[in-house]
Amino acid sequence: MKDQNTESRSSWPLWEIFIRSKQGLDHKHVGSLHAVDAAMAIENARDVYTRRMEGISIWVVESKYVHASNPDEAASFYDPANDKIYRHPTFYQLPDELTHM
Amino acid sequence: MANESRMTLSEVEKVEEIFQDKVDQDIRIEPRDWMPDAYRKTLVRQISQHAHSEIVGMLPEANWITRAPSLKRKATLIAKVQDEAGHGLYLYSAAETLGTSRDEMIAQLHNGKAKYSSIFNYPTLTWADMGAIGWLVDGAAIMNQVPLCRASYGPYARAMVRICKEESFHQRQGFEILLVLSRGSEAQRRMCQDAIDRWWWPSVMMFGPSDDASPNSEQSMRWKIKRFSNDELRQKFIDVSAEQVKLLGMRLPDTDLRWNEGRQHYDFGAIDWEEFRNVINGNGPCNKERLAARVQAHADGAWVREAAMAHAQKMAEAGS
């Protein structure tokens, strides 16, 4: 019998799955799965992640196309936002009598 | 990404301290965060063995799909088995974020290096077993899984949340099967009690050895990939089940089971750890059969995997 370890299973790409559970909400990352192409990835995602109608829209992205920020550099990466407290509404002191703002 | 073998001792100590600090504060560790190699290894083992358990767990139940007593029972049993497949996939998916691959994990299951829950090495002899498994085995699993929804590793915790939502139907479905049998004919009531008699102790053993015999427990608790001790979870399971069995008009096969007013818990009889060790080491009633079924399924599915790949390549070439 052919050695199954060298066959195609190991070259099935990994896909990240995003589901919109209902109208008005964003797609949320729910996990990953292996599939040969996008069509299969979407069908598999439906079977794995929406057995209870948890989704009305599915996005699949090959994992290699997801680029991420580096958690080790989080401190310096996000530093510019750290001291700009004037981006928050609470920074501005206004009279209590002022309504609708 | 930093890795231990390329850092100085004091650098390692520093990142370990930051890591442990996060864990202590219940800040989730995510896939690309630094983590000790030992944490990664132990998680890969724990998560992949959990995944294997779900997949192998499909086998004893699938055994009764063709012989379910009604269409409704058949449909609900199929749905439960489908869920188990899904649970396995969520967990394989979580394990893969730690750097292992599906091929590697499957190979370890097939060559016996990886373990799976001992409970699935028992045979399902009657329809009532479907009820006993749903009530007791899924019940024990839920007891273990709910605390893991707050495990320190993000993908694992999130997989557990998803699993727990689905698991409660499993337990209710199982109990309902037994309830109907318990209200049926003499033969049905006997079948119900017999299934309980056979599945009770193996379910109690699912929680693993007592904590003083469980070497990894302490480190796993520090790392919050285990939130309660084996004994605590086991006690809770017994307390809950001892009450639930009364609604069935059945009894648990433990002559030492009795409420202890002082402890506010049920006292219970001695567990046969010899049997547990035997089963977990491959000498249970169905170990060989379960593994053979998995290996065969993988081999039988090879042509599907190859065909899918070939088809995808053909479509890609046609499109370009």
Interface residues (C-beta under 8 A of the other chain):
Chain A: M1 K2 Q4 N5 E7 S8 R9 S10 S11 W12 L14 V30 G31 S32 L33 H34 V36 D37 M40 D47 V48 Y49 R51 R52 A68 N70 P71 D72
Chain B: M1 A2 E30 R32 D33 W34 A79 Q82 D83 G86 L89 Y90 S93 A94 E96 T97 S101 R102 D103 A107 P155 R158 A159 R162 E166 H298 A299 A302 R305 E306 A308 M309 H311 A312 M315 A316
